[in-house]
């Protein structure tokens, strides 16, 4: 098992390196995986704090300075009740602006039900639920860019 201090030092070094690269470019987001450590930095307001390790011990000691934010990657256990995006693209809750959303908070969802669309490379992909339950929370906003494996909706499992 890795020494927690060494993992934190590696995480801090990686965060500082990514922040410097982000500041020096027009890029809005960088993500790097080294072994079990995954760090993602984004320009803009902070959404979540901490580095993103596979093991909780790999979090850096100090938060970065204001400006670019460090965002943690979600562990599989943390989002066990979430339906996640299978690909990166723009998420839509309904097939068109004039039609109702596929799901709302409180809607029952069965495995295989369409819960939204993701537009990627000018193609609309139906996103189907992989689990059954009741919609507890809609995480992704309509028209929002989502990344692969990002939670879209959270379910209360039935």
Buried (B, 14 or more C-beta within 10 A) or exposed (E): EBEEEEBBEBBBEBBBBBBEBBEEEEEEBBBBEEEEBBBBBBBEEBEEEBBBBEEEEBBBEEEBEEEBBBBBBBEEEEBEBBBBBBEEBBBBBBBEEEEEBBBEEEBEBEEEBEBBBBBBEEEEBEBBBBBBBBBBEBBBEEEEBBEEBBBBBBBEEE
